[in-house]
Each structure stands twice: as C-alpha cells, then as structure tokens.
C-alpha cells in the first residue's frame, strides 16, 4: 500500500527568522508552545500514510537532528523504510542546487519502493492529507502536481508564484516574485511518479543545471501536464520575525487553535516528560498558551510559554513568546519580546519591544 | 539470556477495591495520577532512574488498559535489547494453570522468567505507591549488610501504623520481628512493600511456602515471618522522603493535594529524576481571557475558560465559562460545561458534566463521579456515584 515517499528538501530554505535561525535551520525553529516547525510536515506525512521520509538537511542541522532522533515520535522508526537523514556528501564543496544534493543520493530514490514521490519544505505550518493530493493528481491525469496557497497577508514577501487556468493547470511559474494579496504562492511542494522524478533529475544534472523548480518544473511546463493543487486549509506564511510573531499570537484565538491542533488530529513532537504546568498561589494567567513543565507564580497575559518556563513572583509577561526553559526573575517586566530557548531574565529587569518584537538570542542572560 | 545482577518484579495485579468505581475497568496501578501519570509510572520511573533495566510486571486484575499502556516499555526507556520490560500474566502449562494466589505465589509462578537472567538479587516492588526512590542505594545497603533480604521501611504516624506491616530492628538495622497489620502496633516502622531478596534464598522459601496448603502465599504474611523463624539475615533499609499508598479514594485525593503546595515534598519537576509516562502528545493548554487558575496543576490539551483553584486537571479537560472547580481532581478528557460548580470531587475520565451542575459540597466528604457517566444540566450531586 505504500504509494508515496516523502522528501523534506531543506536545501532551499532561506532562514529568514534572524536570531531564531542564526544557529538552527528554519525547520527546527520552535513554534506553538511545544513544537518545532518540522513537526507539521512530519505529522502530515505519517497521517497521510507516508512512512518513507528523507530529510535533505544542508546546514545548521544539529538542533534538527537532535529533535528528529530515530523518528520514533512520528512513528518513523520502522523495520521497513522510516526516516532517512541525508546531508550533502561533502559540505566543503559549494552547493550548486538541490538537484546536485538529490543526485548524490540517487540510490536512496532508486531503492525506495513507492510509486510516487512528494517533495516539500520543512517549515510550513499546515495540516494536509497527501492522499487527497494523489487522488486529485490521478483524477486530472497529471504528470506533476504543484501545491500552492493564495496569499492573504498584507506584508510584502518574496516567493515563487504560479499562474493557473480555470482547470487548475499551471500556465507559468514566476521565480522569486515580490507578491501581492491574492497571488498563488508555490509552496515548493510537488508530487509526481518517482520514475519521472529520477529521469528528470538525472537528465537535468547531466545538462549541468541544478535547481529543481527552475530547471525541471519551470523548464518543462510545456512538455508535461503540470497541475496545480490549491491548498485551502489554514496556513500562515512565516517569512520574518514579524510574521512569526503575528502568527504565533493568532494561536491565542481558540478557532485557530482548533483548526491547527485539533481538527486534523494531534501534531506529533519530541516528548520531554515534563510534569503538568504548575500554577502557584500568586499566578495570574489569561489568554495564553502554556506548555508542560512550566511553573508560574507571576502574571502572564496574551503570551506563549514553551516547555519548562519559570515565571517568578511579581514578574509580568505581556504579548510575548518565551521559548523552552526560559526563566523570568522576580518583578521583571516583559512586553512584546521573543526570548529564544534558555534565556534567563534577572530580577527587576524591564524588556520592552516595539510593535515588531525584539528577539533575545538563545541562552542569553539579561 | 544475559546474566543480570538484579532484576525487578513489579506486582501490578491488585484490584484496589477501596478505590471504588475508579478501578471498575482498570487495575489499581493504571489509575490516573498527578495530572499526567498513572500510578505505576512512579515505580517504573524509579526502576529506570535506578539503572534497573529488567522488569517483570505481574498483572492479573483488569489488565487491558495497563497492558496497552506499558506496551514495550519505551516511555520508561525499558525497550532494551535482551532486557527490558515483560508483562507476566498468569498462564497455563502442561499440568494446567492457576491464578496468582498471592504476592509470593505470583513470583513463584514466574521463577522460570527470573532464572533466565540468573540474578543474584530480586527486587520486589508494587505498582500501587507514589514515591521516588533510588533502588541502587538500597541494593548497596543489602550487599554491605550481607543480607538475605532487605525491606525498605519508613516511620509512619502511630495512629496509622496498624494499616501496615510493622517491624522492630536492633541497632544494626537487623529486623528482630515483623507483624503484618497488627491491631496493637509495637512499632511504627512500616514496610513500604519494597523488598530485595537473594534469589537463591527466596526461591527456596517460595518452594516451601508452596507446599504449605495453609499459607496465603503472601510476602508480608508468610515469606517474611518464615525467613525470620529460620534466622535468616533480614535488614531494614530506612527511606527518607515522600511515600504514599494511594489505595483509597481519600488517600488518592490527599496525594494530589500534596502536589499543590509551593514546595511539595514530592518534586515531580526534578530534571535529575524525571517521572516518565506515555505521552498523549496534546497541544499546549489554552487559558482564556476570563479564566483564573491558582495553586493547580494543569496538563496539555486543556482548554480553561472558568476558575480553577487547588485542583489537578489531566489532559484534554475542558472547563466552561463561569464554572468553578475547587479542591478537585479532573481526570482525562472530562468536559465541564458552563456555570458548573465542583468542590472536593474526583471526576473520572471521559465524564461529561452539563451546564449548571453542582457537584460536591462543604461536608468534607469527597464526591466521586465514575467513568463514562454523563451529568445532566443543573443536577446536584454530593455523594459517591460508583
């Protein structure tokens, strides 16, 4: 029954989250109180029956590998297939493009038994069932299906976009376009027969071209039936600290919470074995997401606390994101800030960000 | 098989009748505890944290939930090559089979399992107690004394002493007498139900005990007294710290309240001694704008719109707007509507409580609402529903 193999292609990820992506790739950025961005795609794969997942990691992947482990948390520690971590053969060589990276691991593709391949990114926050994509791909008689999402945010950003006709057939792929509301953003996610993928990848590599989207998909729009798949579910575009912050705060809307974390089953992540969150006598917590292992004695409003955060007596946290193991000293005051993992804020300290919040780097002592 | 110096045998077959409706469908060790755990997590975590990686779990009463919860022991890092966890229910052999007649008989029937590892010592523990204990220190003590058996003990209040197995020791900690649940206690040094035996010695006593048709095949009532009678070297190992038998509705409730103090005696948030459990992987808890939470433990997957005070909320609990929960234990996936009042109650897993219901009162009695029971709107309940 294994029909699709999954590839998480991290080669093209841009690491746009400033301090948060300084020492880690975007796929391993913490999100939503207890997750890393990569948890969404891994959970999507497993819930879609995809049990052969290759992670093409390229750089800054220590945090990612630590998080993935054997793949057990996503049910990917399997006798047959499972999770494969595939970094470039030689990281001192210059990276020419994802095709080179794929080509280096050609035997992985050839040995896999699945008929179809789905290549995607590591940091999209979404719930998608790839079974539906495959069904649509077959119904349309497509050779290649590209998944896209309409852009509805105000902020300017740069993405590949697609033009599709009334039958969702892809007419054009625009590279690195500054986008407007209503544009169809290509999610760098595509499905095709594995045999076609291998043929096109080899052929293009031998021509000395190395970018899959440009040199395979865009270059072959007329040669193959390339179909669009419009993803209509909830999916925030995260491409800056501002959008990361805004979309994190949107999780405080119970409807968004419901759509993202409950309607499609739970999102799997690495288990930490922290106890339930503990609220002490003086705690005052409203409109917030709190993860396990937190101990709260102060005030928390409109904020997200990741696992193992300590908020001491008299401390105030407002409109902020505090990542794992943060510790906020007595009477400290935090507003509009993002504290990366392991940040300690001393007693009485005041940290205030602007509308676009200030990020404090991992393990800082303030 | 590989030789292991020490293996653990965990008694998990108890029915726990004094927990009433809470153990209708599950064994006592599987009863939810502490907002995210089951009682057995504490002993399994103790094994894991003490470096004991071979654990036989003896099950008998209502084992299904317990068995699937234990799985292959991954949660406690007990999914190990050639070692790890084995669930051991009663079985049939060529000459038939029988239920475990008592704690000692359960071990007797599994001598074959134990012999596979050719151990020097067998640690016998029970899945009914809440405590954190480094068994490796007790094993060291056992070796130092050159004991045949060591019993972990703690001092209990005199007025409660008659509920326990009690012993007197001399100044070298050697046990001079032992009485199981005496009416007039002569000591307040109580057995915690944690024993280390030299396997060769224990095996001999189990064989003899099995021949005795009058025996109740119980460690406290039969094996320990028999060993003392034959002048075996029995020592007490004094345990300092929190230990609680959560065998009654009242003690289960008390143990939860104990966790809520600012600095509880039992620290479940100790990174050097984690309490492992099977994780339901739910989203972080959401605390709404009009909610208020004080002195409580709240687990993942909870959505809280109301007021929670001095209470423990397990995963997946919903608390509606205007509801107030005080001094209560709300087990997994309980849905509480709007304007509900709950005081000093234990609400078992999956219960749905409709708007306006009032549960519990100021009488001081604990109200217990059991599994799968729907509570109608505006109902008023202040007695145990079992």
Interface residues (C-beta under 8 A of the other chain):
Chain A: X32 X33 X34 X72 X73 X252 X254 X257 X261 X262 X266 X267 X268 X269 X271 X273 X274 X275 X276 X277 X278 X279 X280 X281 X283 X284 X285 X286 X287 X288 X289 X290 X291 X292 X293 X295 X304 X305
Chain B: X34 X35 X36 X74 X262 X268 X269 X274 X275 X276 X277 X279 X280 X281 X282 X283 X284 X285 X286 X287 X288 X289 X290 X291 X292 X293 X294 X295 X296 X297 X298 X299 X300 X303 X308 X312 X313 X314
